[in-house]
Amino acid sequence: MDMSAAYRKGVTAYLPKAQIRYDRFHVVKLAGEAMDEVRSAEWKIESERVKDELGELDAKQRRSILWATRRNPSGWSDTQIHAMHWLQRTYLQSARAWRLKMGPRELLVFAKARLHYDQAQASADLKCWISWARRSRLAPSCDWPQH
């Protein structure tokens, strides 16, 4: 189901016993928006620290991180691969946010669900990812649905 408040309100009003499930697209989209928000804030507020952490990367390579974090790793250019390897060796919040963004999509939830096709296991995987996200100490202001 779509994550908008209007859909949620309509379902709960007219189908009070229905279990609300969100589709993969919207979950992954929100994770990407949260990652972008963390990266953007960090790179604006702590730009000198970001430059120090990324070491030898020049301005063009640092910019390539922006686009690489938004793409699937299988579609990365050589420049993006190199830049993302540098990013993953840092202690930047952007690196943690990218790993969290990839969690539902590739690592923990949806990719595994395609393999085991088990609702109980998928629920446990999602709870594991949510726990990881809560412990991450990252605080984007994305509006995740509450219920």
N, CA, C and O atoms as CSV, one atom per row, in Angstrom:
chain,resi,resn,atom,element,x,y,z
A,1,MET,N,N,0.847,-1.171,0.000
A,1,MET,CA,C,0.000,0.000,0.000
A,1,MET,C,C,0.895,1.237,0.000
A,1,MET,O,O,2.029,1.191,0.477
A,2,ASP,N,N,0.397,2.300,-0.518
A,2,ASP,CA,C,1.096,3.580,-0.504
A,2,ASP,C,C,1.228,4.045,0.948
A,2,ASP,O,O,0.373,3.738,1.778
A,3,MET,N,N,2.297,4.782,1.253
A,3,MET,CA,C,2.552,5.196,2.633
A,3,MET,C,C,1.893,6.513,3.016
A,3,MET,O,O,2.116,6.992,4.128
A,4,SER,N,N,1.110,7.105,2.165
A,4,SER,CA,C,0.521,8.403,2.493
A,4,SER,C,C,-0.503,8.255,3.612
A,4,SER,O,O,-1.125,7.207,3.785
A,5,ALA,N,N,-0.653,9.328,4.356
A,5,ALA,CA,C,-1.608,9.337,5.466
A,5,ALA,C,C,-3.036,9.123,4.974
A,5,ALA,O,O,-3.849,8.520,5.674
A,6,ALA,N,N,-3.344,9.614,3.771
A,6,ALA,CA,C,-4.699,9.469,3.228
A,6,ALA,C,C,-5.047,7.991,3.018
A,6,ALA,O,O,-6.149,7.558,3.356
A,7,TYR,N,N,-4.113,7.225,2.463
A,7,TYR,CA,C,-4.369,5.789,2.271
A,7,TYR,C,C,-4.559,5.099,3.620
A,7,TYR,O,O,-5.495,4.321,3.805
A,8,ARG,N,N,-3.672,5.391,4.549
A,8,ARG,CA,C,-3.733,4.764,5.862
A,8,ARG,C,C,-5.056,5.097,6.545
A,8,ARG,O,O,-5.685,4.223,7.141
A,9,LYS,N,N,-5.476,6.351,6.461
A,9,LYS,CA,C,-6.728,6.781,7.079
A,9,LYS,C,C,-7.922,6.069,6.435
A,9,LYS,O,O,-8.829,5.607,7.128
A,10,GLY,N,N,-7.909,5.987,5.107
A,10,GLY,CA,C,-9.008,5.316,4.415
A,10,GLY,C,C,-9.100,3.840,4.755
A,10,GLY,O,O,-10.193,3.317,4.972
A,11,VAL,N,N,-7.979,3.179,4.803
A,11,VAL,CA,C,-7.980,1.745,5.119
A,11,VAL,C,C,-8.459,1.511,6.540
A,11,VAL,O,O,-9.301,0.645,6.778
A,12,THR,N,N,-7.927,2.281,7.494
A,12,THR,CA,C,-8.338,2.064,8.885
A,12,THR,C,C,-9.802,2.432,9.113
A,12,THR,O,O,-10.459,1.841,9.970
A,13,ALA,N,N,-10.322,3.401,8.356
A,13,ALA,CA,C,-11.726,3.798,8.519
A,13,ALA,C,C,-12.688,2.771,7.930
A,13,ALA,O,O,-13.711,2.457,8.537
A,14,TYR,N,N,-12.361,2.247,6.747
A,14,TYR,CA,C,-13.294,1.374,6.050
A,14,TYR,C,C,-12.963,-0.111,6.149
A,14,TYR,O,O,-13.808,-0.960,5.868
A,15,LEU,N,N,-11.754,-0.417,6.542
A,15,LEU,CA,C,-11.341,-1.809,6.718
A,15,LEU,C,C,-10.589,-1.944,8.046
A,15,LEU,O,O,-9.384,-2.194,8.052
A,16,PRO,N,N,-11.293,-1.780,9.162
A,16,PRO,CA,C,-10.626,-1.699,10.464
A,16,PRO,C,C,-9.838,-2.952,10.860
A,16,PRO,O,O,-8.931,-2.864,11.687
A,17,LYS,N,N,-10.159,-4.095,10.296
A,17,LYS,CA,C,-9.438,-5.321,10.652
A,17,LYS,C,C,-8.295,-5.632,9.686
A,17,LYS,O,O,-7.585,-6.623,9.856
A,18,ALA,N,N,-8.124,-4.799,8.694
A,18,ALA,CA,C,-7.069,-5.039,7.697
A,18,ALA,C,C,-5.698,-4.787,8.306
A,18,ALA,O,O,-5.510,-3.865,9.099
A,19,GLN,N,N,-4.746,-5.628,7.916
A,19,GLN,CA,C,-3.353,-5.417,8.312
A,19,GLN,C,C,-2.698,-4.544,7.247
A,19,GLN,O,O,-2.776,-4.839,6.054
A,20,ILE,N,N,-2.065,-3.492,7.680
A,20,ILE,CA,C,-1.444,-2.572,6.733
A,20,ILE,C,C,-0.046,-3.078,6.381
A,20,ILE,O,O,0.766,-3.386,7.253
A,21,ARG,N,N,0.204,-3.152,5.087
A,21,ARG,CA,C,1.511,-3.577,4.565
A,21,ARG,C,C,1.951,-2.527,3.561
A,21,ARG,O,O,1.162,-2.061,2.739
A,22,TYR,N,N,3.225,-2.163,3.641
A,22,TYR,CA,C,3.775,-1.190,2.704
A,22,TYR,C,C,4.583,-1.909,1.645
A,22,TYR,O,O,5.243,-2.910,1.925
A,23,ASP,N,N,4.528,-1.395,0.431
A,23,ASP,CA,C,5.234,-2.050,-0.657
A,23,ASP,C,C,6.725,-1.698,-0.627
A,23,ASP,O,O,7.143,-0.694,-0.051
A,24,ARG,N,N,7.484,-2.544,-1.254
A,24,ARG,CA,C,8.938,-2.437,-1.283
A,24,ARG,C,C,9.400,-1.085,-1.820
A,24,ARG,O,O,10.304,-0.467,-1.258
A,25,PHE,N,N,8.792,-0.631,-2.890
A,25,PHE,CA,C,9.199,0.624,-3.517
A,25,PHE,C,C,9.209,1.769,-2.519
A,25,PHE,O,O,10.187,2.512,-2.440
A,26,HIS,N,N,8.127,1.924,-1.751
A,26,HIS,CA,C,8.016,3.052,-0.834
A,26,HIS,C,C,8.979,2.926,0.347
A,26,HIS,O,O,9.517,3.933,0.809
A,27,VAL,N,N,9.201,1.725,0.835
A,27,VAL,CA,C,10.162,1.528,1.928
A,27,VAL,C,C,11.562,1.892,1.455
A,27,VAL,O,O,12.272,2.626,2.143
A,28,VAL,N,N,11.970,1.395,0.294
A,28,VAL,CA,C,13.294,1.682,-0.255
A,28,VAL,C,C,13.432,3.173,-0.565
A,28,VAL,O,O,14.489,3.762,-0.339
A,29,LYS,N,N,12.369,3.776,-1.078
A,29,LYS,CA,C,12.388,5.205,-1.391
A,29,LYS,C,C,12.623,6.033,-0.132
A,29,LYS,O,O,13.436,6.956,-0.146
A,30,LEU,N,N,11.928,5.718,0.948
A,30,LEU,CA,C,12.122,6.455,2.194
A,30,LEU,C,C,13.527,6.251,2.755
A,30,LEU,O,O,14.122,7.189,3.286
A,31,ALA,N,N,14.054,5.050,2.643
A,31,ALA,CA,C,15.423,4.802,3.110
A,31,ALA,C,C,16.415,5.639,2.301
A,31,ALA,O,O,17.372,6.175,2.859
A,32,GLY,N,N,16.193,5.751,1.005
A,32,GLY,CA,C,17.059,6.569,0.154
A,32,GLY,C,C,16.974,8.045,0.500
A,32,GLY,O,O,17.990,8.740,0.528
A,33,GLU,N,N,15.763,8.526,0.764
A,33,GLU,CA,C,15.590,9.934,1.142
A,33,GLU,C,C,16.265,10.226,2.471
A,33,GLU,O,O,16.887,11.276,2.635
A,34,ALA,N,N,16.148,9.302,3.423
A,34,ALA,CA,C,16.797,9.487,4.722
A,34,ALA,C,C,18.312,9.520,4.558
A,34,ALA,O,O,18.983,10.348,5.173
A,35,MET,N,N,18.858,8.623,3.730
A,35,MET,CA,C,20.294,8.597,3.481
A,35,MET,C,C,20.749,9.908,2.846
A,35,MET,O,O,21.763,10.472,3.255
A,36,ASP,N,N,20.015,10.396,1.857
A,36,ASP,CA,C,20.361,11.658,1.201
A,36,ASP,C,C,20.363,12.822,2.194
A,36,ASP,O,O,21.230,13.694,2.142
A,37,GLU,N,N,19.394,12.823,3.086
A,37,GLU,CA,C,19.305,13.889,4.077
A,37,GLU,C,C,20.504,13.865,5.026
A,37,GLU,O,O,21.076,14.911,5.331
A,38,VAL,N,N,20.881,12.683,5.488
A,38,VAL,CA,C,22.046,12.553,6.376
A,38,VAL,C,C,23.308,12.992,5.653
A,38,VAL,O,O,24.102,13.752,6.205
A,39,ARG,N,N,23.504,12.524,4.423
A,39,ARG,CA,C,24.702,12.866,3.650
A,39,ARG,C,C,24.767,14.364,3.403
A,39,ARG,O,O,25.811,14.984,3.606
A,40,SER,N,N,23.671,14.941,2.971
A,40,SER,CA,C,23.641,16.358,2.651
A,40,SER,C,C,23.970,17.213,3.874
A,40,SER,O,O,24.788,18.129,3.795
A,41,ALA,N,N,23.335,16.912,4.991
A,41,ALA,CA,C,23.585,17.682,6.216
A,41,ALA,C,C,25.038,17.544,6.660
A,41,ALA,O,O,25.676,18.534,7.016
A,42,GLU,N,N,25.554,16.339,6.638
A,42,GLU,CA,C,26.933,16.121,7.067
A,42,GLU,C,C,27.912,16.855,6.165
A,42,GLU,O,O,28.854,17.479,6.653
A,43,TRP,N,N,27.701,16.790,4.864
A,43,TRP,CA,C,28.637,17.408,3.928
A,43,TRP,C,C,28.557,18.925,3.957
A,43,TRP,O,O,29.528,19.595,3.606
A,44,LYS,N,N,27.420,19.483,4.370
A,44,LYS,CA,C,27.310,20.944,4.501
A,44,LYS,C,C,27.890,21.420,5.832
A,44,LYS,O,O,28.657,22.381,5.873
A,45,ILE,N,N,27.526,20.756,6.899
A,45,ILE,CA,C,27.914,21.196,8.238
A,45,ILE,C,C,29.370,20.862,8.553
A,45,ILE,O,O,30.068,21.655,9.185
A,46,GLU,N,N,29.824,19.701,8.119
A,46,GLU,CA,C,31.173,19.247,8.454
A,46,GLU,C,C,32.016,19.026,7.203
A,46,GLU,O,O,32.684,17.999,7.077
A,47,SER,N,N,31.988,19.969,6.292
A,47,SER,CA,C,32.663,19.782,5.007
A,47,SER,C,C,34.167,19.538,5.149
A,47,SER,O,O,34.726,18.738,4.399
A,48,GLU,N,N,34.823,20.198,6.078
A,48,GLU,CA,C,36.267,19.993,6.261
A,48,GLU,C,C,36.561,18.583,6.772
A,48,GLU,O,O,37.503,17.938,6.314
A,49,ARG,N,N,35.764,18.114,7.709
A,49,ARG,CA,C,35.939,16.753,8.213
A,49,ARG,C,C,35.705,15.725,7.114
A,49,ARG,O,O,36.430,14.734,7.019
A,50,VAL,N,N,34.701,15.959,6.290
A,50,VAL,CA,C,34.407,15.055,5.170
A,50,VAL,C,C,35.613,14.995,4.240
A,50,VAL,O,O,36.026,13.910,3.831
A,51,LYS,N,N,36.179,16.151,3.902
A,51,LYS,CA,C,37.364,16.179,3.029
A,51,LYS,C,C,38.528,15.423,3.656
A,51,LYS,O,O,39.234,14.677,2.977
A,52,ASP,N,N,38.722,15.621,4.960
A,52,ASP,CA,C,39.813,14.906,5.653
A,52,ASP,C,C,39.590,13.399,5.633
A,52,ASP,O,O,40.514,12.632,5.364
A,53,GLU,N,N,38.369,12.981,5.917
A,53,GLU,CA,C,38.054,11.548,5.956
A,53,GLU,C,C,38.207,10.885,4.582
A,53,GLU,O,O,38.636,9.736,4.481
A,54,LEU,N,N,37.853,11.621,3.537
A,54,LEU,CA,C,37.909,11.039,2.191
A,54,LEU,C,C,39.304,11.103,1.576
A,54,LEU,O,O,39.513,10.647,0.452
A,55,GLY,N,N,40.233,11.657,2.297
A,55,GLY,CA,C,41.641,11.586,1.929
A,55,GLY,C,C,41.968,12.082,0.540
A,55,GLY,O,O,41.751,13.249,0.214
A,56,GLU,N,N,42.489,11.190,-0.269
A,56,GLU,CA,C,43.047,11.560,-1.575
A,56,GLU,C,C,42.021,11.836,-2.665
A,56,GLU,O,O,42.402,12.205,-3.776
A,57,LEU,N,N,40.749,11.672,-2.388
A,57,LEU,CA,C,39.741,11.898,-3.423
A,57,LEU,C,C,39.672,13.373,-3.799
A,57,LEU,O,O,39.635,14.242,-2.928
A,58,ASP,N,N,39.656,13.646,-5.088
A,58,ASP,CA,C,39.511,15.032,-5.536
A,58,ASP,C,C,38.026,15.409,-5.541
A,58,ASP,O,O,37.167,14.577,-5.247
A,59,ALA,N,N,37.734,16.664,-5.876
A,59,ALA,CA,C,36.354,17.167,-5.836
A,59,ALA,C,C,35.419,16.365,-6.738
A,59,ALA,O,O,34.283,16.085,-6.355
A,60,LYS,N,N,35.884,15.992,-7.930
A,60,LYS,CA,C,35.049,15.222,-8.857
A,60,LYS,C,C,34.730,13.841,-8.272
A,60,LYS,O,O,33.600,13.364,-8.376
A,61,GLN,N,N,35.715,13.215,-7.669
A,61,GLN,CA,C,35.486,11.895,-7.077
A,61,GLN,C,C,34.559,11.989,-5.872
A,61,GLN,O,O,33.721,11.111,-5.666
A,62,ARG,N,N,34.701,13.055,-5.070
A,62,ARG,CA,C,33.787,13.230,-3.937
A,62,ARG,C,C,32.354,13.424,-4.433
A,62,ARG,O,O,31.415,12.889,-3.843
A,63,ARG,N,N,32.183,14.193,-5.524
A,63,ARG,CA,C,30.837,14.378,-6.105
A,63,ARG,C,C,30.282,13.056,-6.624
A,63,ARG,O,O,29.071,12.835,-6.589
A,64,SER,N,N,31.144,12.190,-7.099
A,64,SER,CA,C,30.656,10.913,-7.628
A,64,SER,C,C,30.013,10.062,-6.537
A,64,SER,O,O,29.197,9.187,-6.827
A,65,ILE,N,N,30.381,10.317,-5.285
A,65,ILE,CA,C,29.751,9.598,-4.174
A,65,ILE,C,C,28.265,9.916,-4.120
A,65,ILE,O,O,27.445,9.032,-3.873
A,66,LEU,N,N,27.917,11.185,-4.352
A,66,LEU,CA,C,26.508,11.588,-4.353
A,66,LEU,C,C,25.692,10.698,-5.276
A,66,LEU,O,O,24.640,10.190,-4.888
A,67,TRP,N,N,26.179,10.510,-6.501
A,67,TRP,CA,C,25.426,9.726,-7.483
A,67,TRP,C,C,25.538,8.240,-7.213
A,67,TRP,O,O,24.586,7.498,-7.457
A,68,ALA,N,N,26.666,7.793,-6.721
A,68,ALA,CA,C,26.831,6.368,-6.434
A,68,ALA,C,C,25.902,5.906,-5.321
A,68,ALA,O,O,25.355,4.805,-5.391
A,69,THR,N,N,25.716,6.731,-4.300
A,69,THR,CA,C,24.844,6.328,-3.196
A,69,THR,C,C,23.395,6.197,-3.627
A,69,THR,O,O,22.612,5.499,-2.984
A,70,ARG,N,N,23.042,6.860,-4.707
A,70,ARG,CA,C,21.661,6.799,-5.208
A,70,ARG,C,C,21.433,5.651,-6.188
A,70,ARG,O,O,20.294,5.340,-6.536
A,71,ARG,N,N,22.514,5.030,-6.626
A,71,ARG,CA,C,22.401,3.969,-7.634
A,71,ARG,C,C,22.651,2.600,-7.019
A,71,ARG,O,O,23.198,2.479,-5.923
A,72,ASN,N,N,22.244,1.594,-7.739
A,72,ASN,CA,C,22.546,0.221,-7.378
A,72,ASN,C,C,24.037,-0.010,-7.652
A,72,ASN,O,O,24.522,0.398,-8.707
A,73,PRO,N,N,24.773,-0.643,-6.748
A,73,PRO,CA,C,26.205,-0.860,-6.969
A,73,PRO,C,C,26.550,-1.534,-8.292
A,73,PRO,O,O,27.641,-1.313,-8.818
A,74,SER,N,N,25.669,-2.335,-8.834
A,74,SER,CA,C,25.969,-3.000,-10.105
A,74,SER,C,C,26.056,-2.003,-11.262
A,74,SER,O,O,26.596,-2.335,-12.317
A,75,GLY,N,N,25.536,-0.788,-11.081
A,75,GLY,CA,C,25.573,0.219,-12.123
A,75,GLY,C,C,26.636,1.293,-11.928
A,75,GLY,O,O,26.657,2.286,-12.656
A,76,TRP,N,N,27.521,1.102,-10.947
A,76,TRP,CA,C,28.544,2.103,-10.671
A,76,TRP,C,C,29.612,2.153,-11.748
A,76,TRP,O,O,29.983,1.134,-12.330
A,77,SER,N,N,30.099,3.366,-12.001
A,77,SER,CA,C,31.256,3.547,-12.885
A,77,SER,C,C,32.518,3.222,-12.082
A,77,SER,O,O,32.455,3.047,-10.865
A,78,ASP,N,N,33.659,3.144,-12.762
A,78,ASP,CA,C,34.920,2.890,-12.061
A,78,ASP,C,C,35.218,3.990,-11.046
A,78,ASP,O,O,35.707,3.708,-9.952
A,79,THR,N,N,34.928,5.228,-11.399
A,79,THR,CA,C,35.141,6.350,-10.481
A,79,THR,C,C,34.267,6.204,-9.245
A,79,THR,O,O,34.718,6.451,-8.127
A,80,GLN,N,N,33.022,5.806,-9.444
A,80,GLN,CA,C,32.110,5.626,-8.312
A,80,GLN,C,C,32.543,4.464,-7.433
A,80,GLN,O,O,32.459,4.553,-6.208
A,81,ILE,N,N,33.002,3.386,-8.033
A,81,ILE,CA,C,33.497,2.242,-7.250
A,81,ILE,C,C,34.647,2.687,-6.365
A,81,ILE,O,O,34.670,2.394,-5.170
A,82,HIS,N,N,35.600,3.395,-6.954
A,82,HIS,CA,C,36.764,3.879,-6.200
A,82,HIS,C,C,36.317,4.809,-5.065
A,82,HIS,O,O,36.772,4.664,-3.930
A,83,ALA,N,N,35.438,5.755,-5.365
A,83,ALA,CA,C,34.977,6.710,-4.363
A,83,ALA,C,C,34.200,6.016,-3.246
A,83,ALA,O,O,34.367,6.355,-2.075
A,84,MET,N,N,33.358,5.054,-3.596
A,84,MET,CA,C,32.577,4.351,-2.571
A,84,MET,C,C,33.459,3.479,-1.689
A,84,MET,O,O,33.162,3.302,-0.507
A,85,HIS,N,N,34.531,2.936,-2.236
A,85,HIS,CA,C,35.468,2.201,-1.385
A,85,HIS,C,C,36.086,3.141,-0.358
A,85,HIS,O,O,36.251,2.773,0.805
A,86,TRP,N,N,36.428,4.348,-0.785
A,86,TRP,CA,C,36.951,5.339,0.152
A,86,TRP,C,C,35.903,5.684,1.198
A,86,TRP,O,O,36.214,5.734,2.388
A,87,LEU,N,N,34.676,5.921,0.777
A,87,LEU,CA,C,33.614,6.278,1.714
A,87,LEU,C,C,33.438,5.188,2.767
A,87,LEU,O,O,33.306,5.489,3.953
A,88,GLN,N,N,33.436,3.937,2.345
A,88,GLN,CA,C,33.192,2.839,3.289
A,88,GLN,C,C,34.325,2.630,4.290
A,88,GLN,O,O,34.142,1.926,5.283
A,89,ARG,N,N,35.478,3.220,4.051
A,89,ARG,CA,C,36.593,3.135,4.999
A,89,ARG,C,C,36.602,4.296,5.981
A,89,ARG,O,O,37.525,4.403,6.789
A,90,THR,N,N,35.613,5.159,5.935
A,90,THR,CA,C,35.564,6.326,6.809
A,90,THR,C,C,34.647,6.075,7.997
A,90,THR,O,O,33.965,5.054,8.087
A,91,TYR,N,N,34.659,7.041,8.897
A,91,TYR,CA,C,33.739,7.018,10.032
A,91,TYR,C,C,32.625,8.054,9.839
A,91,TYR,O,O,32.040,8.541,10.806
A,92,LEU,N,N,32.351,8.374,8.595
A,92,LEU,CA,C,31.321,9.368,8.293
A,92,LEU,C,C,29.920,8.786,8.490
A,92,LEU,O,O,29.689,7.593,8.294
A,93,GLN,N,N,29.002,9.656,8.880
A,93,GLN,CA,C,27.609,9.246,8.990
A,93,GLN,C,C,27.066,8.842,7.618
A,93,GLN,O,O,26.181,7.992,7.517
A,94,SER,N,N,27.599,9.455,6.575
A,94,SER,CA,C,27.153,9.131,5.211
A,94,SER,C,C,27.379,7.661,4.887
A,94,SER,O,O,26.551,7.039,4.222
A,95,ALA,N,N,28.487,7.102,5.349
A,95,ALA,CA,C,28.779,5.689,5.100
A,95,ALA,C,C,27.778,4.801,5.828
A,95,ALA,O,O,27.268,3.837,5.257
A,96,ARG,N,N,27.495,5.127,7.098
A,96,ARG,CA,C,26.507,4.352,7.854
A,96,ARG,C,C,25.127,4.483,7.225
A,96,ARG,O,O,24.388,3.504,7.121
A,97,ALA,N,N,24.785,5.694,6.806
A,97,ALA,CA,C,23.471,5.913,6.187
A,97,ALA,C,C,23.336,5.116,4.899
A,97,ALA,O,O,22.264,4.581,4.614
A,98,TRP,N,N,24.413,5.028,4.112
A,98,TRP,CA,C,24.348,4.255,2.868
A,98,TRP,C,C,24.150,2.762,3.176
A,98,TRP,O,O,23.348,2.092,2.525
A,99,ARG,N,N,24.879,2.253,4.164
A,99,ARG,CA,C,24.705,0.830,4.522
A,99,ARG,C,C,23.278,0.572,4.994
A,99,ARG,O,O,22.685,-0.452,4.655
A,100,LEU,N,N,22.729,1.497,5.777
A,100,LEU,CA,C,21.342,1.339,6.223
A,100,LEU,C,C,20.366,1.403,5.059
A,100,LEU,O,O,19.385,0.659,5.022
A,101,LYS,N,N,20.634,2.286,4.115
A,101,LYS,CA,C,19.769,2.393,2.938
A,101,LYS,C,C,19.757,1.081,2.153
A,101,LYS,O,O,18.719,0.663,1.641
A,102,MET,N,N,20.911,0.443,2.066
A,102,MET,CA,C,21.013,-0.804,1.316
A,102,MET,C,C,20.398,-1.983,2.067
A,102,MET,O,O,20.090,-3.012,1.465
A,103,GLY,N,N,20.218,-1.836,3.376
A,103,GLY,CA,C,19.675,-2.920,4.193
A,103,GLY,C,C,18.363,-3.492,3.694
A,103,GLY,O,O,18.283,-4.694,3.443
A,104,PRO,N,N,17.337,-2.677,3.542
A,104,PRO,CA,C,16.070,-3.262,3.088
A,104,PRO,C,C,16.148,-3.774,1.659
A,104,PRO,O,O,15.502,-4.763,1.312
A,105,ARG,N,N,16.921,-3.116,0.848
A,105,ARG,CA,C,16.930,-3.436,-0.575
A,105,ARG,C,C,17.751,-4.672,-0.908
A,105,ARG,O,O,17.254,-5.591,-1.559
A,106,GLU,N,N,18.978,-4.700,-0.477
A,106,GLU,CA,C,19.895,-5.737,-0.927
A,106,GLU,C,C,20.357,-6.683,0.175
A,106,GLU,O,O,20.576,-7.867,-0.079
A,107,LEU,N,N,20.507,-6.181,1.384
A,107,LEU,CA,C,21.195,-6.965,2.397
A,107,LEU,C,C,20.284,-7.842,3.235
A,107,LEU,O,O,20.462,-9.058,3.293
A,108,LEU,N,N,19.323,-7.233,3.874
A,108,LEU,CA,C,18.605,-7.968,4.904
A,108,LEU,C,C,17.189,-8.376,4.554
A,108,LEU,O,O,16.803,-9.522,4.782
A,109,VAL,N,N,16.430,-7.485,4.019
A,109,VAL,CA,C,15.002,-7.721,3.997
A,109,VAL,C,C,14.496,-8.275,2.677
A,109,VAL,O,O,14.134,-9.449,2.606
A,110,PHE,N,N,14.461,-7.464,1.635
A,110,PHE,CA,C,13.799,-7.876,0.401
A,110,PHE,C,C,14.581,-8.931,-0.373
A,110,PHE,O,O,13.980,-9.853,-0.926
A,111,ALA,N,N,15.887,-8.820,-0.426
A,111,ALA,CA,C,16.683,-9.813,-1.158
A,111,ALA,C,C,16.561,-11.181,-0.496
A,111,ALA,O,O,16.416,-12.197,-1.176
A,112,LYS,N,N,16.622,-11.201,0.834
A,112,LYS,CA,C,16.477,-12.474,1.541
A,112,LYS,C,C,15.067,-13.041,1.399
A,112,LYS,O,O,14.889,-14.253,1.277
A,113,ALA,N,N,14.075,-12.168,1.414
A,113,ALA,CA,C,12.687,-12.628,1.298
A,113,ALA,C,C,12.456,-13.325,-0.036
A,113,ALA,O,O,11.687,-14.283,-0.116
A,114,ARG,N,N,13.119,-12.846,-1.076
A,114,ARG,CA,C,12.989,-13.502,-2.383
A,114,ARG,C,C,13.564,-14.916,-2.355
A,114,ARG,O,O,13.146,-15.775,-3.130
A,115,LEU,N,N,14.513,-15.152,-1.469
A,115,LEU,CA,C,15.135,-16.474,-1.395
A,115,LEU,C,C,14.332,-17.451,-0.539
A,115,LEU,O,O,14.125,-18.597,-0.940
A,116,HIS,N,N,13.878,-17.010,0.635
A,116,HIS,CA,C,13.189,-17.944,1.534
A,116,HIS,C,C,11.671,-17.899,1.413
A,116,HIS,O,O,11.010,-18.884,1.744
A,117,TYR,N,N,11.109,-16.816,0.961
A,117,TYR,CA,C,9.670,-16.665,0.761
A,117,TYR,C,C,8.867,-17.113,1.983
A,117,TYR,O,O,7.885,-17.847,1.868
A,118,ASP,N,N,9.311,-16.651,3.156
A,118,ASP,CA,C,8.703,-17.038,4.426
A,118,ASP,C,C,8.319,-15.766,5.187
A,118,ASP,O,O,9.182,-14.955,5.522
A,119,GLN,N,N,7.029,-15.598,5.456
A,119,GLN,CA,C,6.544,-14.384,6.092
A,119,GLN,C,C,7.161,-14.181,7.472
A,119,GLN,O,O,7.539,-13.058,7.807
A,120,ALA,N,N,7.272,-15.218,8.271
A,120,ALA,CA,C,7.834,-15.093,9.620
A,120,ALA,C,C,9.299,-14.659,9.554
A,120,ALA,O,O,9.732,-13.801,10.323
A,121,GLN,N,N,10.057,-15.252,8.635
A,121,GLN,CA,C,11.469,-14.883,8.489
A,121,GLN,C,C,11.603,-13.451,7.977
A,121,GLN,O,O,12.464,-12.706,8.446
A,122,ALA,N,N,10.766,-13.063,7.028
A,122,ALA,CA,C,10.802,-11.699,6.505
A,122,ALA,C,C,10.490,-10.689,7.608
A,122,ALA,O,O,11.119,-9.634,7.687
A,123,SER,N,N,9.513,-11.018,8.462
A,123,SER,CA,C,9.171,-10.148,9.581
A,123,SER,C,C,10.344,-10.018,10.544
A,123,SER,O,O,10.636,-8.921,11.019
A,124,ALA,N,N,11.014,-11.116,10.832
A,124,ALA,CA,C,12.186,-11.089,11.719
A,124,ALA,C,C,13.317,-10.276,11.092
A,124,ALA,O,O,13.993,-9.519,11.789
A,125,ASP,N,N,13.529,-10.424,9.780
A,125,ASP,CA,C,14.569,-9.665,9.083
A,125,ASP,C,C,14.268,-8.162,9.139
A,125,ASP,O,O,15.168,-7.352,9.362
A,126,LEU,N,N,13.007,-7.800,8.936
A,126,LEU,CA,C,12.628,-6.394,8.981
A,126,LEU,C,C,12.822,-5.828,10.387
A,126,LEU,O,O,13.326,-4.716,10.544
A,127,LYS,N,N,12.428,-6.581,11.400
A,127,LYS,CA,C,12.621,-6.123,12.780
A,127,LYS,C,C,14.110,-5.942,13.088
A,127,LYS,O,O,14.494,-5.011,13.796
A,128,CYS,N,N,14.932,-6.822,12.563
A,128,CYS,CA,C,16.380,-6.711,12.747
A,128,CYS,C,C,16.894,-5.419,12.119
A,128,CYS,O,O,17.684,-4.702,12.733
A,129,TRP,N,N,16.452,-5.121,10.903
A,129,TRP,CA,C,16.880,-3.895,10.232
A,129,TRP,C,C,16.392,-2.655,10.972
A,129,TRP,O,O,17.142,-1.690,11.116
A,130,ILE,N,N,15.156,-2.666,11.439
A,130,ILE,CA,C,14.616,-1.527,12.184
A,130,ILE,C,C,15.427,-1.306,13.457
A,130,ILE,O,O,15.726,-0.167,13.813
A,131,SER,N,N,15.780,-2.380,14.135
A,131,SER,CA,C,16.603,-2.269,15.335
A,131,SER,C,C,17.959,-1.654,15.006
A,131,SER,O,O,18.439,-0.779,15.727
A,132,TRP,N,N,18.569,-2.107,13.928
A,132,TRP,CA,C,19.850,-1.569,13.475
A,132,TRP,C,C,19.713,-0.068,13.184
A,132,TRP,O,O,20.568,0.721,13.585
A,133,ALA,N,N,18.648,0.321,12.496
A,133,ALA,CA,C,18.436,1.726,12.148
A,133,ALA,C,C,18.255,2.579,13.405
A,133,ALA,O,O,18.772,3.694,13.477
A,134,ARG,N,N,17.540,2.071,14.374
A,134,ARG,CA,C,17.327,2.828,15.619
A,134,ARG,C,C,18.626,3.015,16.397
A,134,ARG,O,O,18.835,4.056,17.020
A,135,ARG,N,N,19.489,2.019,16.362
A,135,ARG,CA,C,20.766,2.104,17.081
A,135,ARG,C,C,21.827,2.894,16.321
A,135,ARG,O,O,22.904,3.143,16.861
A,136,SER,N,N,21.552,3.287,15.099
A,136,SER,CA,C,22.555,3.901,14.227
A,136,SER,C,C,22.982,5.301,14.657
A,136,SER,O,O,24.031,5.778,14.225
A,137,ARG,N,N,22.208,5.960,15.482
A,137,ARG,CA,C,22.464,7.336,15.908
A,137,ARG,C,C,22.405,8.312,14.728
A,137,ARG,O,O,23.003,9.387,14.781
A,138,LEU,N,N,21.701,7.946,13.688
A,138,LEU,CA,C,21.456,8.842,12.563
A,138,LEU,C,C,20.042,9.373,12.722
A,138,LEU,O,O,19.139,8.633,13.113
A,139,ALA,N,N,19.845,10.644,12.422
A,139,ALA,CA,C,18.537,11.230,12.693
A,139,ALA,C,C,17.996,12.048,11.523
A,139,ALA,O,O,17.864,13.266,11.638
A,140,PRO,N,N,17.682,11.404,10.407
A,140,PRO,CA,C,17.022,12.168,9.342
A,140,PRO,C,C,15.614,12.511,9.794
A,140,PRO,O,O,15.063,11.859,10.681
A,141,SER,N,N,15.038,13.523,9.190
A,141,SER,CA,C,13.694,13.926,9.575
A,141,SER,C,C,12.621,13.336,8.676
A,141,SER,O,O,11.478,13.794,8.695
A,142,CYS,N,N,12.975,12.325,7.888
A,142,CYS,CA,C,11.986,11.681,7.007
A,142,CYS,C,C,10.768,11.240,7.831
A,142,CYS,O,O,10.900,10.821,8.981
A,143,ASP,N,N,9.614,11.341,7.234
A,143,ASP,CA,C,8.394,10.957,7.930
A,143,ASP,C,C,8.083,9.492,7.696
A,143,ASP,O,O,7.377,9.150,6.748
A,144,TRP,N,N,8.605,8.619,8.554
A,144,TRP,CA,C,8.259,7.209,8.485
A,144,TRP,C,C,6.873,7.063,9.093
A,144,TRP,O,O,6.544,7.755,10.057
A,145,PRO,N,N,6.075,6.189,8.553
A,145,PRO,CA,C,4.711,6.025,9.070
A,145,PRO,C,C,4.720,5.494,10.505
A,145,PRO,O,O,5.545,4.653,10.861
A,146,GLN,N,N,3.821,5.983,11.298
A,146,GLN,CA,C,3.672,5.545,12.688
A,146,GLN,C,C,2.364,4.786,12.811
A,146,GLN,O,O,1.344,5.190,12.253
A,147,HIS,N,N,2.401,3.693,13.540
A,147,HIS,CA,C,1.153,2.988,13.861
A,147,HIS,C,C,1.339,2.105,15.053
A,147,HIS,O,O,0.399,1.430,15.475
